[in-house]
Each structure stands twice: as C-alpha cells, then as structure tokens.
Amino acid sequence: MNPRSLSFFRKSFSSGFTLLEVLVALVIVGTALGASLRAVGSLTQNSGDLRAAMMASWSAENRLSQIRLGHEWPAFGERSFPCPQGELNLICEEHVLATPNPTFRRVEVLVFEAAHPDRRIVKLTQVVPNAL
C-alpha cells in the first residue's frame, strides 16, 4: 500500500462520532424530552383547574346576581343547592350572616365540585341591603 491510501483511511476513521458520544447525546435528548412531557402534563392539569374555577365563579356570581336583581332579603342560615355549569356538576352553599348594621346582610356563596365535596373551589361574598 502506498502512503496516500493509508492517510485516506486515517481521515475516514477520525471523521465520525464514537459510540460513547452518540449514547451521551441520546441520554441528554431523552432527559430533555422527558422534562418537556412533564411540563406539558402540568400545564394540562392547571388548565383544567382554571376552567373549573372559572365555572365555579360563574355559579356563585349567578346566585349573587339573582339575589341582587330580585331584591331578595335572604333569611339567616345556610342552604345547599346544585349549580351545574356545562358538564361540571357543582354544589353551591349559601351562608347568610348578620352584619353590624341590621339593614344589611352578608351573603357568602361557596362552590364545591360534586365529586369532591370536601374541596372548595371558590367563595364569593356580597353585602345585601334590605329592599323595603
């Protein structure tokens, strides 16, 4: 063999990646993809929670608007009633409390998911004047 052909072989062998370098690159890419999948899953969960909170706020605002527009003077105490929004089954609890001024009452509406009644999603409060 002449020296020119040996230099050709030497150059061709030194121009590629080693198996170790390829494996390290695959581990780095795999780790990055795993982290991005975890982040996307977290964003999906947060999106669902935000949607539930928005719908629960609508349910509470609906009840408080009903009281305000109907000029209701709610009785003291607590009551519970279903207040679904879309496909989300919600339970609303209404608490009517006294205020220092007897011509006003404080109304609190708490919203829970029917599947998890121990987890409150939202709580809205409004002071209602006597409409007399």
Secondary structure, DSSP 8 states (H G I E B T S, - for coil): --HHHHHHHHHHHHTS--HHHHHHHHHHHHHHHHHHHHHHHHHHHHHHHHHHHHHHHHHHHHHHHHHHHTT----SEEEEEE--BTTB-EEEEEEEEE-SSTTEEEEEEEEEETTEEEEEEEEEEEEEE---
